[in-house]
Amino acid sequence: MSHRLFSIPGISRIQGSSPCLRRTSPLNSIQPFTQTRTLKIYASSKHALRRSTCLITGASRGIGRAIAIAFAREGARCLLTGRDEAALKETHDLCTSARGSVGRPHSIITGDITAPDFWSTLDKHTAWNAENGKLDVLVNAAGITHSSLLLRTTQTRVDEILATNLSAAIQASRFAAKKMLKNAPHTPVSEARRGHVLNISSLLATHGGAGSVAYAASKAGILGLTRSLAAELGPRGIRVNAICPGYIETDMTRAMSEAAREAAVAKIPAARFGTVDEIADAAVFLSGNQYANNTVLNLDGGLSAV
């Protein structure tokens, strides 16, 4: 492929299969072609998910399922995890039929992600055989909720929410990081693109709300996980980002009473709930943009602004 070079003082761009910016002279110089040093800045990769292996928790329905289908459409191989095998099979079939997924066999991994032995034994699962243990993307999308005032919520229920929404995400991130660090072993750290961890948080993580203490606390913890992991793993070529959805059309929001739904919509500047496909679009973007690290996207129709 031929490359076309154009420049502005001190900066040039090579157009081709691997877009990058190259500094050709000091930024305060007016001599555009006096070479001093090269600085590669990868803005994005249009086909970042093609031929990648992606582990998605909570893939049986809702946001997790939509992200899996979107990734498959981009050419990724999806490892679908969850407790409901029948629902995972539906997701698997949808991923298989998605455009761009031809020749990329997806796999179902059924189990309880809150159990420590799930992660300690996952590496032995046959799903890894096709990729020799390779992992490029982790999506922590598993989540449960319970609408109840704290004084009416049992500790057992609180523990269940924290275990699924936060503790399992930490365990999954540890598992994924160990695998991702084995990617591109001979690439300089400054240029390595070893993997991406994407966490699904919630608007409630930053805004709170009556009747959602345990859920909001777990999702706030997800943002803390995102920030700390981004600092730890970013210098080693692994990016960590998060999406904070507002009200999205899922099983959780469909369980709302009509009155509660109308009251929620009335507060949203976009005057509607979002869709899981809109969350999936953002997941694809964050997986492709190589400078996105510790990025938190609010997808709430403007609700966080009011």
C-alpha positions as protocol buffer text, in pm:
chain_id: "A"
residue {
  index: 1
  type: MET
  ca { x: 0 y: 0 z: 0 }
}
residue {
  index: 2
  type: SER
  ca { x: 134 y: 344 z: -91 }
}
residue {
  index: 3
  type: HIS
  ca { x: 163 y: 610 z: 175 }
}
residue {
  index: 4
  type: ARG
  ca { x: 90 y: 980 z: 131 }
}
residue {
  index: 5
  type: LEU
  ca { x: 279 y: 1225 z: 347 }
}
residue {
  index: 6
  type: PHE
  ca { x: 151 y: 1568 z: 439 }
}
residue {
  index: 7
  type: SER
  ca { x: 275 y: 1802 z: 705 }
}
residue {
  index: 8
  type: ILE
  ca { x: 225 y: 2101 z: 925 }
}
residue {
  index: 9
  type: PRO
  ca { x: 519 y: 2268 z: 1101 }
}
residue {
  index: 10
  type: GLY
  ca { x: 680 y: 2001 z: 1316 }
}
residue {
  index: 11
  type: ILE
  ca { x: 415 y: 1732 z: 1255 }
}
residue {
  index: 12
  type: SER
  ca { x: 359 y: 1492 z: 969 }
}
residue {
  index: 13
  type: ARG
  ca { x: 107 y: 1215 z: 917 }
}
residue {
  index: 14
  type: ILE
  ca { x: 159 y: 899 z: 722 }
}
residue {
  index: 15
  type: GLN
  ca { x: -163 y: 768 z: 574 }
}
residue {
  index: 16
  type: GLY
  ca { x: -177 y: 393 z: 543 }
}
residue {
  index: 17
  type: SER
  ca { x: -278 y: 77 z: 718 }
}
residue {
  index: 18
  type: SER
  ca { x: -144 y: 187 z: 1058 }
}
residue {
  index: 19
  type: PRO
  ca { x: -229 y: 553 z: 1118 }
}
residue {
  index: 20
  type: CYS
  ca { x: 12 y: 742 z: 1338 }
}
residue {
  index: 21
  type: LEU
  ca { x: 147 y: 1092 z: 1389 }
}
residue {
  index: 22
  type: ARG
  ca { x: 519 y: 1153 z: 1351 }
}
residue {
  index: 23
  type: ARG
  ca { x: 702 y: 1452 z: 1494 }
}
residue {
  index: 24
  type: THR
  ca { x: 965 y: 1565 z: 1241 }
}
residue {
  index: 25
  type: SER
  ca { x: 1093 y: 1879 z: 1410 }
}
residue {
  index: 26
  type: PRO
  ca { x: 1064 y: 2069 z: 1736 }
}
residue {
  index: 27
  type: LEU
  ca { x: 714 y: 2206 z: 1780 }
}
residue {
  index: 28
  type: ASN
  ca { x: 851 y: 2561 z: 1808 }
}
residue {
  index: 29
  type: SER
  ca { x: 1036 y: 2529 z: 1477 }
}
residue {
  index: 30
  type: ILE
  ca { x: 914 y: 2661 z: 1143 }
}
residue {
  index: 31
  type: GLN
  ca { x: 1126 y: 2411 z: 950 }
}
residue {
  index: 32
  type: PRO
  ca { x: 884 y: 2119 z: 896 }
}
residue {
  index: 33
  type: PHE
  ca { x: 1131 y: 1860 z: 769 }
}
residue {
  index: 34
  type: THR
  ca { x: 1421 y: 1900 z: 1014 }
}
residue {
  index: 35
  type: GLN
  ca { x: 1407 y: 1557 z: 1172 }
}
residue {
  index: 36
  type: THR
  ca { x: 1489 y: 1539 z: 1542 }
}
residue {
  index: 37
  type: ARG
  ca { x: 1309 y: 1233 z: 1672 }
}
residue {
  index: 38
  type: THR
  ca { x: 1011 y: 1012 z: 1599 }
}
residue {
  index: 39
  type: LEU
  ca { x: 705 y: 998 z: 1820 }
}
residue {
  index: 40
  type: LYS
  ca { x: 440 y: 741 z: 1733 }
}
residue {
  index: 41
  type: ILE
  ca { x: 89 y: 827 z: 1846 }
}
residue {
  index: 42
  type: TYR
  ca { x: -172 y: 567 z: 1758 }
}
residue {
  index: 43
  type: ALA
  ca { x: -503 y: 750 z: 1747 }
}
residue {
  index: 44
  type: SER
  ca { x: -727 y: 452 z: 1682 }
}
residue {
  index: 45
  type: SER
  ca { x: -749 y: 120 z: 1509 }
}
residue {
  index: 46
  type: LYS
  ca { x: -1052 y: 81 z: 1287 }
}
residue {
  index: 47
  type: HIS
  ca { x: -1034 y: -297 z: 1295 }
}
residue {
  index: 48
  type: ALA
  ca { x: -901 y: -342 z: 1649 }
}
residue {
  index: 49
  type: LEU
  ca { x: -1146 y: -622 z: 1726 }
}
residue {
  index: 50
  type: ARG
  ca { x: -1082 y: -824 z: 1412 }
}
residue {
  index: 51
  type: ARG
  ca { x: -929 y: -1161 z: 1501 }
}
residue {
  index: 52
  type: SER
  ca { x: -931 y: -1067 z: 1870 }
}
residue {
  index: 53
  type: THR
  ca { x: -1047 y: -1291 z: 2154 }
}
residue {
  index: 54
  type: CYS
  ca { x: -1295 y: -1129 z: 2393 }
}
residue {
  index: 55
  type: LEU
  ca { x: -1420 y: -1259 z: 2728 }
}
residue {
  index: 56
  type: ILE
  ca { x: -1760 y: -1115 z: 2819 }
}
residue {
  index: 57
  type: THR
  ca { x: -1927 y: -1170 z: 3155 }
}
residue {
  index: 58
  type: GLY
  ca { x: -2303 y: -1130 z: 3181 }
}
residue {
  index: 59
  type: ALA
  ca { x: -2336 y: -1225 z: 2815 }
}
residue {
  index: 60
  type: SER
  ca { x: -2666 y: -1407 z: 2853 }
}
residue {
  index: 61
  type: ARG
  ca { x: -2880 y: -1096 z: 2805 }
}
residue {
  index: 62
  type: GLY
  ca { x: -2902 y: -718 z: 2804 }
}
residue {
  index: 63
  type: ILE
  ca { x: -2589 y: -507 z: 2767 }
}
residue {
  index: 64
  type: GLY
  ca { x: -2352 y: -803 z: 2781 }
}
residue {
  index: 65
  type: ARG
  ca { x: -2532 y: -978 z: 2497 }
}
residue {
  index: 66
  type: ALA
  ca { x: -2544 y: -663 z: 2284 }
}
residue {
  index: 67
  type: ILE
  ca { x: -2171 y: -604 z: 2328 }
}
residue {
  index: 68
  type: ALA
  ca { x: -2095 y: -965 z: 2235 }
}
residue {
  index: 69
  type: ILE
  ca { x: -2297 y: -936 z: 1913 }
}
residue {
  index: 70
  type: ALA
  ca { x: -2133 y: -603 z: 1825 }
}
residue {
  index: 71
  type: PHE
  ca { x: -1787 y: -749 z: 1884 }
}
residue {
  index: 72
  type: ALA
  ca { x: -1869 y: -1056 z: 1673 }
}
residue {
  index: 73
  type: ARG
  ca { x: -1987 y: -827 z: 1394 }
}
residue {
  index: 74
  type: GLU
  ca { x: -1643 y: -664 z: 1405 }
}
residue {
  index: 75
  type: GLY
  ca { x: -1477 y: -1003 z: 1360 }
}
residue {
  index: 76
  type: ALA
  ca { x: -1397 y: -1094 z: 1719 }
}
residue {
  index: 77
  type: ARG
  ca { x: -1417 y: -1435 z: 1878 }
}
residue {
  index: 78
  type: CYS
  ca { x: -1639 y: -1413 z: 2188 }
}
residue {
  index: 79
  type: LEU
  ca { x: -1613 y: -1625 z: 2502 }
}
residue {
  index: 80
  type: LEU
  ca { x: -1957 y: -1590 z: 2658 }
}
residue {
  index: 81
  type: THR
  ca { x: -1990 y: -1637 z: 3034 }
}
residue {
  index: 82
  type: GLY
  ca { x: -2293 y: -1653 z: 3259 }
}
residue {
  index: 83
  type: ARG
  ca { x: -2513 y: -1882 z: 3465 }
}
residue {
  index: 84
  type: ASP
  ca { x: -2800 y: -1936 z: 3220 }
}
residue {
  index: 85
  type: GLU
  ca { x: -2678 y: -2187 z: 2961 }
}
residue {
  index: 86
  type: ALA
  ca { x: -2993 y: -2162 z: 2747 }
}
residue {
  index: 87
  type: ALA
  ca { x: -2967 y: -1783 z: 2729 }
}
residue {
  index: 88
  type: LEU
  ca { x: -2596 y: -1806 z: 2650 }
}
residue {
  index: 89
  type: LYS
  ca { x: -2680 y: -2043 z: 2366 }
}
residue {
  index: 90
  type: GLU
  ca { x: -2912 y: -1777 z: 2222 }
}
residue {
  index: 91
  type: THR
  ca { x: -2634 y: -1519 z: 2247 }
}
residue {
  index: 92
  type: HIS
  ca { x: -2394 y: -1765 z: 2084 }
}
residue {
  index: 93
  type: ASP
  ca { x: -2629 y: -1815 z: 1790 }
}
residue {
  index: 94
  type: LEU
  ca { x: -2675 y: -1440 z: 1748 }
}
residue {
  index: 95
  type: CYS
  ca { x: -2298 y: -1388 z: 1752 }
}
residue {
  index: 96
  type: THR
  ca { x: -2248 y: -1666 z: 1499 }
}
residue {
  index: 97
  type: SER
  ca { x: -2497 y: -1511 z: 1259 }
}
residue {
  index: 98
  type: ALA
  ca { x: -2354 y: -1160 z: 1303 }
}
residue {
  index: 99
  type: ARG
  ca { x: -2187 y: -1010 z: 999 }
}
residue {
  index: 100
  type: GLY
  ca { x: -1811 y: -1049 z: 1005 }
}
residue {
  index: 101
  type: SER
  ca { x: -1802 y: -1345 z: 1241 }
}
residue {
  index: 102
  type: VAL
  ca { x: -1751 y: -1609 z: 972 }
}
residue {
  index: 103
  type: GLY
  ca { x: -1472 y: -1843 z: 1074 }
}
residue {
  index: 104
  type: ARG
  ca { x: -1458 y: -1713 z: 1430 }
}
residue {
  index: 105
  type: PRO
  ca { x: -1594 y: -1987 z: 1658 }
}
residue {
  index: 106
  type: HIS
  ca { x: -1752 y: -1849 z: 1971 }
}
residue {
  index: 107
  type: SER
  ca { x: -1766 y: -2042 z: 2299 }
}
residue {
  index: 108
  type: ILE
  ca { x: -1999 y: -2072 z: 2597 }
}
residue {
  index: 109
  type: ILE
  ca { x: -1857 y: -2087 z: 2950 }
}
residue {
  index: 110
  type: THR
  ca { x: -2132 y: -2158 z: 3202 }
}
residue {
  index: 111
  type: GLY
  ca { x: -2064 y: -2098 z: 3568 }
}
residue {
  index: 112
  type: ASP
  ca { x: -2086 y: -1876 z: 3873 }
}
residue {
  index: 113
  type: ILE
  ca { x: -1836 y: -1594 z: 3829 }
}
residue {
  index: 114
  type: THR
  ca { x: -1859 y: -1508 z: 4200 }
}
residue {
  index: 115
  type: ALA
  ca { x: -1700 y: -1842 z: 4292 }
}
residue {
  index: 116
  type: PRO
  ca { x: -1320 y: -1821 z: 4337 }
}
residue {
  index: 117
  type: ASP
  ca { x: -1272 y: -2164 z: 4179 }
}
residue {
  index: 118
  type: PHE
  ca { x: -1445 y: -2041 z: 3862 }
}
residue {
  index: 119
  type: TRP
  ca { x: -1148 y: -1819 z: 3783 }
}
residue {
  index: 120
  type: SER
  ca { x: -883 y: -2057 z: 3911 }
}
residue {
  index: 121
  type: THR
  ca { x: -1006 y: -2333 z: 3681 }
}
residue {
  index: 122
  type: LEU
  ca { x: -1114 y: -2121 z: 3384 }
}
residue {
  index: 123
  type: ASP
  ca { x: -775 y: -2142 z: 3218 }
}
residue {
  index: 124
  type: LYS
  ca { x: -829 y: -2516 z: 3176 }
}
residue {
  index: 125
  type: HIS
  ca { x: -1156 y: -2469 z: 2988 }
}
residue {
  index: 126
  type: THR
  ca { x: -1156 y: -2601 z: 2633 }
}
residue {
  index: 127
  type: ALA
  ca { x: -1265 y: -2255 z: 2511 }
}
residue {
  index: 128
  type: TRP
  ca { x: -901 y: -2146 z: 2525 }
}
residue {
  index: 129
  type: ASN
  ca { x: -773 y: -2425 z: 2304 }
}
residue {
  index: 130
  type: ALA
  ca { x: -847 y: -2248 z: 1975 }
}
residue {
  index: 131
  type: GLU
  ca { x: -644 y: -1942 z: 2074 }
}
residue {
  index: 132
  type: ASN
  ca { x: -364 y: -2101 z: 2278 }
}
residue {
  index: 133
  type: GLY
  ca { x: -479 y: -1911 z: 2584 }
}
residue {
  index: 134
  type: LYS
  ca { x: -481 y: -1570 z: 2410 }
}
residue {
  index: 135
  type: LEU
  ca { x: -706 y: -1295 z: 2542 }
}
residue {
  index: 136
  type: ASP
  ca { x: -735 y: -941 z: 2404 }
}
residue {
  index: 137
  type: VAL
  ca { x: -1046 y: -789 z: 2562 }
}
residue {
  index: 138
  type: LEU
  ca { x: -1237 y: -838 z: 2886 }
}
residue {
  index: 139
  type: VAL
  ca { x: -1584 y: -690 z: 2932 }
}
residue {
  index: 140
  type: ASN
  ca { x: -1715 y: -690 z: 3289 }
}
residue {
  index: 141
  type: ALA
  ca { x: -2086 y: -665 z: 3213 }
}
residue {
  index: 142
  type: ALA
  ca { x: -2233 y: -902 z: 3472 }
}
residue {
  index: 143
  type: GLY
  ca { x: -2459 y: -731 z: 3721 }
}
residue {
  index: 144
  type: ILE
  ca { x: -2760 y: -776 z: 3945 }
}
residue {
  index: 145
  type: THR
  ca { x: -2969 y: -523 z: 4132 }
}
residue {
  index: 146
  type: HIS
  ca { x: -3226 y: -507 z: 4408 }
}
residue {
  index: 147
  type: SER
  ca { x: -3449 y: -209 z: 4468 }
}
residue {
  index: 148
  type: SER
  ca { x: -3501 y: -171 z: 4840 }
}
residue {
  index: 149
  type: LEU
  ca { x: -3423 y: 78 z: 5116 }
}
residue {
  index: 150
  type: LEU
  ca { x: -3111 y: -19 z: 5309 }
}
residue {
  index: 151
  type: LEU
  ca { x: -3301 y: -77 z: 5634 }
}
residue {
  index: 152
  type: ARG
  ca { x: -3513 y: -335 z: 5451 }
}
residue {
  index: 153
  type: THR
  ca { x: -3226 y: -504 z: 5268 }
}
residue {
  index: 154
  type: THR
  ca { x: -3073 y: -814 z: 5421 }
}
residue {
  index: 155
  type: GLN
  ca { x: -2697 y: -849 z: 5444 }
}
residue {
  index: 156
  type: THR
  ca { x: -2723 y: -1162 z: 5234 }
}
residue {
  index: 157
  type: ARG
  ca { x: -2868 y: -961 z: 4948 }
}
residue {
  index: 158
  type: VAL
  ca { x: -2604 y: -690 z: 4990 }
}
residue {
  index: 159
  type: ASP
  ca { x: -2329 y: -954 z: 4975 }
}
residue {
  index: 160
  type: GLU
  ca { x: -2481 y: -1107 z: 4659 }
}
residue {
  index: 161
  type: ILE
  ca { x: -2482 y: -771 z: 4481 }
}
residue {
  index: 162
  type: LEU
  ca { x: -2127 y: -682 z: 4583 }
}
residue {
  index: 163
  type: ALA
  ca { x: -2001 y: -1029 z: 4492 }
}
residue {
  index: 164
  type: THR
  ca { x: -2151 y: -1023 z: 4141 }
}
residue {
  index: 165
  type: ASN
  ca { x: -2105 y: -658 z: 4050 }
}
residue {
  index: 166
  type: LEU
  ca { x: -1769 y: -579 z: 4207 }
}
residue {
  index: 167
  type: SER
  ca { x: -1576 y: -875 z: 4348 }
}
residue {
  index: 168
  type: ALA
  ca { x: -1626 y: -1085 z: 4034 }
}
residue {
  index: 169
  type: ALA
  ca { x: -1508 y: -794 z: 3820 }
}
residue {
  index: 170
  type: ILE
  ca { x: -1190 y: -772 z: 4026 }
}
residue {
  index: 171
  type: GLN
  ca { x: -1130 y: -1146 z: 3992 }
}
residue {
  index: 172
  type: ALA
  ca { x: -1198 y: -1132 z: 3618 }
}
residue {
  index: 173
  type: SER
  ca { x: -960 y: -839 z: 3576 }
}
residue {
  index: 174
  type: ARG
  ca { x: -682 y: -1024 z: 3756 }
}
residue {
  index: 175
  type: PHE
  ca { x: -739 y: -1329 z: 3536 }
}
residue {
  index: 176
  type: ALA
  ca { x: -743 y: -1120 z: 3218 }
}
residue {
  index: 177
  type: ALA
  ca { x: -440 y: -910 z: 3306 }
}
residue {
  index: 178
  type: LYS
  ca { x: -224 y: -1218 z: 3353 }
}
residue {
  index: 179
  type: LYS
  ca { x: -318 y: -1337 z: 3006 }
}
residue {
  index: 180
  type: MET
  ca { x: -292 y: -998 z: 2835 }
}
residue {
  index: 181
  type: LEU
  ca { x: 57 y: -936 z: 2968 }
}
residue {
  index: 182
  type: LYS
  ca { x: 171 y: -1234 z: 2760 }
}
residue {
  index: 183
  type: ASN
  ca { x: 57 y: -1061 z: 2438 }
}
residue {
  index: 184
  type: ALA
  ca { x: 323 y: -893 z: 2221 }
}
residue {
  index: 185
  type: PRO
  ca { x: 610 y: -1003 z: 2450 }
}
residue {
  index: 186
  type: HIS
  ca { x: 880 y: -860 z: 2222 }
}
residue {
  index: 187
  type: THR
  ca { x: 716 y: -521 z: 2163 }
}
residue {
  index: 188
  type: PRO
  ca { x: 858 y: -218 z: 2349 }
}
residue {
  index: 189
  type: VAL
  ca { x: 635 y: -121 z: 2638 }
}
residue {
  index: 190
  type: SER
  ca { x: 578 y: 227 z: 2492 }
}
residue {
  index: 191
  type: GLU
  ca { x: 432 y: 74 z: 2175 }
}
residue {
  index: 192
  type: ALA
  ca { x: 263 y: -238 z: 2313 }
}
residue {
  index: 193
  type: ARG
  ca { x: -110 y: -285 z: 2271 }
}
residue {
  index: 194
  type: ARG
  ca { x: -162 y: -588 z: 2489 }
}
residue {
  index: 195
  type: GLY
  ca { x: -528 y: -566 z: 2581 }
}
residue {
  index: 196
  type: HIS
  ca { x: -835 y: -379 z: 2696 }
}
residue {
  index: 197
  type: VAL
  ca { x: -1054 y: -412 z: 3004 }
}
residue {
  index: 198
  type: LEU
  ca { x: -1398 y: -254 z: 2976 }
}
residue {
  index: 199
  type: ASN
  ca { x: -1613 y: -219 z: 3288 }
}
residue {
  index: 200
  type: ILE
  ca { x: -1985 y: -151 z: 3285 }
}
residue {
  index: 201
  type: SER
  ca { x: -2068 y: 83 z: 3572 }
}
residue {
  index: 202
  type: SER
  ca { x: -2381 y: 295 z: 3615 }
}
residue {
  index: 203
  type: LEU
  ca { x: -2503 y: 651 z: 3649 }
}
residue {
  index: 204
  type: LEU
  ca { x: -2589 y: 555 z: 4007 }
}
residue {
  index: 205
  type: ALA
  ca { x: -2216 y: 523 z: 4076 }
}
residue {
  index: 206
  type: THR
  ca { x: -2185 y: 901 z: 4074 }
}
residue {
  index: 207
  type: HIS
  ca { x: -2538 y: 1022 z: 4146 }
}
residue {
  index: 208
  type: GLY
  ca { x: -2683 y: 769 z: 4388 }
}
residue {
  index: 209
  type: GLY
  ca { x: -3052 y: 714 z: 4449 }
}
residue {
  index: 210
  type: ALA
  ca { x: -3288 y: 599 z: 4720 }
}
residue {
  index: 211
  type: GLY
  ca { x: -3343 y: 224 z: 4723 }
}
residue {
  index: 212
  type: SER
  ca { x: -3015 y: 139 z: 4551 }
}
residue {
  index: 213
  type: VAL
  ca { x: -2748 y: 160 z: 4821 }
}
residue {
  index: 214
  type: ALA
  ca { x: -2581 y: -175 z: 4754 }
}
residue {
  index: 215
  type: TYR
  ca { x: -2606 y: -146 z: 4376 }
}
residue {
  index: 216
  type: ALA
  ca { x: -2475 y: 212 z: 4370 }
}
residue {
  index: 217
  type: ALA
  ca { x: -2189 y: 118 z: 4602 }
}
residue {
  index: 218
  type: SER
  ca { x: -2091 y: -174 z: 4380 }
}
residue {
  index: 219
  type: LYS
  ca { x: -2094 y: 41 z: 4066 }
}
residue {
  index: 220
  type: ALA
  ca { x: -1896 y: 317 z: 4238 }
}
residue {
  index: 221
  type: GLY
  ca { x: -1644 y: 48 z: 4322 }
}
residue {
  index: 222
  type: ILE
  ca { x: -1626 y: -37 z: 3951 }
}
residue {
  index: 223
  type: LEU
  ca { x: -1512 y: 320 z: 3880 }
}
residue {
  index: 224
  type: GLY
  ca { x: -1246 y: 289 z: 4149 }
}
residue {
  index: 225
  type: LEU
  ca { x: -1135 y: -38 z: 3993 }
}
residue {
  index: 226
  type: THR
  ca { x: -1118 y: 129 z: 3652 }
}
residue {
  index: 227
  type: ARG
  ca { x: -906 y: 423 z: 3769 }
}
residue {
  index: 228
  type: SER
  ca { x: -661 y: 214 z: 3970 }
}
residue {
  index: 229
  type: LEU
  ca { x: -618 y: -54 z: 3704 }
}
residue {
  index: 230
  type: ALA
  ca { x: -570 y: 210 z: 3435 }
}
residue {
  index: 231
  type: ALA
  ca { x: -279 y: 346 z: 3637 }
}
residue {
  index: 232
  type: GLU
  ca { x: -135 y: 1 z: 3708 }
}
residue {
  index: 233
  type: LEU
  ca { x: -173 y: -159 z: 3367 }
}
residue {
  index: 234
  type: GLY
  ca { x: -159 y: 138 z: 3130 }
}
residue {
  index: 235
  type: PRO
  ca { x: 221 y: 158 z: 3139 }
}
residue {
  index: 236
  type: ARG
  ca { x: 228 y: -212 z: 3046 }
}
residue {
  index: 237
  type: GLY
  ca { x: 12 y: -178 z: 2737 }
}
residue {
  index: 238
  type: ILE
  ca { x: -330 y: -265 z: 2882 }
}
residue {
  index: 239
  type: ARG
  ca { x: -603 y: -1 z: 2873 }
}
residue {
  index: 240
  type: VAL
  ca { x: -890 y: 10 z: 3124 }
}
residue {
  index: 241
  type: ASN
  ca { x: -1211 y: 205 z: 3064 }
}
residue {
  index: 242
  type: ALA
  ca { x: -1569 y: 222 z: 3182 }
}
residue {
  index: 243
  type: ILE
  ca { x: -1917 y: 303 z: 3057 }
}
residue {
  index: 244
  type: CYS
  ca { x: -2178 y: 453 z: 3290 }
}
residue {
  index: 245
  type: PRO
  ca { x: -2521 y: 383 z: 3140 }
}
residue {
  index: 246
  type: GLY
  ca { x: -2826 y: 568 z: 3259 }
}
residue {
  index: 247
  type: TYR
  ca { x: -3172 y: 418 z: 3206 }
}
residue {
  index: 248
  type: ILE
  ca { x: -3136 y: 150 z: 2938 }
}
residue {
  index: 249
  type: GLU
  ca { x: -3403 y: -79 z: 2795 }
}
residue {
  index: 250
  type: THR
  ca { x: -3314 y: -406 z: 2972 }
}
residue {
  index: 251
  type: ASP
  ca { x: -3486 y: -665 z: 3188 }
}
residue {
  index: 252
  type: MET
  ca { x: -3397 y: -449 z: 3490 }
}
residue {
  index: 253
  type: THR
  ca { x: -3575 y: -138 z: 3364 }
}
residue {
  index: 254
  type: ARG
  ca { x: -3866 y: -333 z: 3214 }
}
residue {
  index: 255
  type: ALA
  ca { x: -3947 y: -444 z: 3568 }
}
residue {
  index: 256
  type: MET
  ca { x: -4018 y: -81 z: 3665 }
}
residue {
  index: 257
  type: SER
  ca { x: -4376 y: 24 z: 3728 }
}
residue {
  index: 258
  type: GLU
  ca { x: -4537 y: 241 z: 3461 }
}
residue {
  index: 259
  type: ALA
  ca { x: -4546 y: 536 z: 3699 }
}
residue {
  index: 260
  type: ALA
  ca { x: -4177 y: 501 z: 3787 }
}
residue {
  index: 261
  type: ARG
  ca { x: -4088 y: 471 z: 3420 }
}
residue {
  index: 262
  type: GLU
  ca { x: -4280 y: 783 z: 3323 }
}
residue {
  index: 263
  type: ALA
  ca { x: -4119 y: 978 z: 3608 }
}
residue {
  index: 264
  type: ALA
  ca { x: -3773 y: 867 z: 3494 }
}
residue {
  index: 265
  type: VAL
  ca { x: -3830 y: 957 z: 3129 }
}
residue {
  index: 266
  type: ALA
  ca { x: -3957 y: 1301 z: 3232 }
}
residue {
  index: 267
  type: LYS
  ca { x: -3615 y: 1377 z: 3388 }
}
residue {
  index: 268
  type: ILE
  ca { x: -3407 y: 1269 z: 3088 }
}
residue {
  index: 269
  type: PRO
  ca { x: -3326 y: 1549 z: 2840 }
}
residue {
  index: 270
  type: ALA
  ca { x: -3334 y: 1293 z: 2557 }
}
residue {
  index: 271
  type: ALA
  ca { x: -3689 y: 1204 z: 2671 }
}
residue {
  index: 272
  type: ARG
  ca { x: -3636 y: 829 z: 2638 }
}
residue {
  index: 273
  type: PHE
  ca { x: -3443 y: 532 z: 2771 }
}
residue {
  index: 274
  type: GLY
  ca { x: -3130 y: 427 z: 2584 }
}
residue {
  index: 275
  type: THR
  ca { x: -3085 y: 97 z: 2402 }
}
residue {
  index: 276
  type: VAL
  ca { x: -2834 y: -179 z: 2458 }
}
residue {
  index: 277
  type: ASP
  ca { x: -2708 y: -129 z: 2104 }
}
residue {
  index: 278
  type: GLU
  ca { x: -2608 y: 228 z: 2191 }
}
residue {
  index: 279
  type: ILE
  ca { x: -2400 y: 93 z: 2480 }
}
residue {
  index: 280
  type: ALA
  ca { x: -2247 y: -167 z: 2249 }
}
residue {
  index: 281
  type: ASP
  ca { x: -2148 y: 105 z: 2001 }
}
residue {
  index: 282
  type: ALA
  ca { x: -1952 y: 277 z: 2277 }
}
residue {
  index: 283
  type: ALA
  ca { x: -1788 y: -53 z: 2373 }
}
residue {
  index: 284
  type: VAL
  ca { x: -1663 y: -97 z: 2016 }
}
residue {
  index: 285
  type: PHE
  ca { x: -1530 y: 260 z: 2013 }
}
residue {
  index: 286
  type: LEU
  ca { x: -1340 y: 224 z: 2341 }
}
residue {
  index: 287
  type: SER
  ca { x: -1191 y: -105 z: 2225 }
}
residue {
  index: 288
  type: GLY
  ca { x: -1061 y: 62 z: 1910 }
}
residue {
  index: 289
  type: ASN
  ca { x: -934 y: 396 z: 2038 }
}
residue {
  index: 290
  type: GLN
  ca { x: -581 y: 327 z: 2156 }
}
residue {
  index: 291
  type: TYR
  ca { x: -548 y: 648 z: 2358 }
}
residue {
  index: 292
  type: ALA
  ca { x: -857 y: 577 z: 2566 }
}
residue {
  index: 293
  type: ASN
  ca { x: -737 y: 479 z: 2912 }
}
residue {
  index: 294
  type: ASN
  ca { x: -924 y: 565 z: 3233 }
}
residue {
  index: 295
  type: THR
  ca { x: -1198 y: 697 z: 3008 }
}
residue {
  index: 296
  type: VAL
  ca { x: -1546 y: 697 z: 3162 }
}
residue {
  index: 297
  type: LEU
  ca { x: -1831 y: 751 z: 2916 }
}
residue {
  index: 298
  type: ASN
  ca { x: -2165 y: 868 z: 3052 }
}
residue {
  index: 299
  type: LEU
  ca { x: -2440 y: 735 z: 2826 }
}
residue {
  index: 300
  type: ASP
  ca { x: -2752 y: 861 z: 2998 }
}
residue {
  index: 301
  type: GLY
  ca { x: -2931 y: 1085 z: 2751 }
}
residue {
  index: 302
  type: GLY
  ca { x: -2811 y: 1390 z: 2942 }
}
residue {
  index: 303
  type: LEU
  ca { x: -2956 y: 1285 z: 3278 }
}
residue {
  index: 304
  type: SER
  ca { x: -2623 y: 1343 z: 3455 }
}
residue {
  index: 305
  type: ALA
  ca { x: -2642 y: 1711 z: 3354 }
}
residue {
  index: 306
  type: VAL
  ca { x: -2967 y: 1789 z: 3533 }
}
